[in-house]
Amino acid sequence: MTKDIISNANTKHSVVQLVKYTDIPIRTFKNAQEAGRWVVTAGLSKAKPGTCASRIYSICDSDKCFEHVGYGYSWKFSGRSID
């Protein structure tokens, strides 16, 4: 039950993958977990999907523009600017 609650809470933060250092969207993921799975599937990291998801979440949650980059892309929560 607890995992379901956490999963549902994380879903409210959709993640947008962007062209590096821009606000030009490439694709949107339901949450950081989905984005992390994509990173591993795309061969951009050999880490576990959960590790990639944690990094993407941290990137999106950062207030510093230069930290919005990971795995060759910029990342943000939907509705936020990377500026």
N, C-alpha and C positions, 0 to 999 in steps of 0.2 A: 504493500500500500504506500509506503513512504517513497519508493522509487517513482511511482505514478504521480505523486504530488510534485516531486522535484521536476520530473519530466514535463508536466503540464506548466509549471512555473517558468521553465526555460523556454517553452514554446512561444511565450508572449514577446520574446526578443528575437524577431526575425533579423537575419544577418544578410547584408548586401556585400557582394564581392565587387570591387571596383578596379578600373584601370589604375595602376600604381600612381599615387600622389594626385589623383583627380577625384571628382565626384561623378565620373561616368560609370554607370552600373553595367556589370556583365551579367550577373544572375543573382537571384535572391534565394536564400535557404530558410527553411522554417525556423531553424535555431542554430546555435553554434555546434551542436552535436552533428547535425546533418552536414554542415560545412566541413567539419573535421573528417567525417567519413569521405566526403568528396576529395579532400586534399590527399588522403591516403590512396584512394582509388585512382586518382589522376597521376600518382607517382611522384608527388611533390615532396613527400616526406616518408621515411621508413618508420616513424613513430606510430604509436597506437592512435586510433581515431580519437579516443578520449583526451589524449595529450594534446593533439592538434586542436580539438574543440576548446580546451582550456586556454590555449594560447590565443586563439581567435577571439574568445570571449574577453580576455584581458586586453587585447588590441582594441576591440570595440568600446570597452569600458574606459579606456585611457582618455585623458583630457589633452594630451600632448599630440599635436599633429604628426610629428616625425615618428611617433610610435604606432601609427595606424597601418604599418606595413608588415606583412608576413607571408611567406610562401610565394613571393613574387607579385603579390596583389595588395591593394589597400582594402580594409574591411571596416564596416560601420554597422551599427544597429540601424534598422529601417527608421527613417524619419529624422536622422541626425546628419549633420554635415561633418566632414573631416577637417574643416578649417578650424 
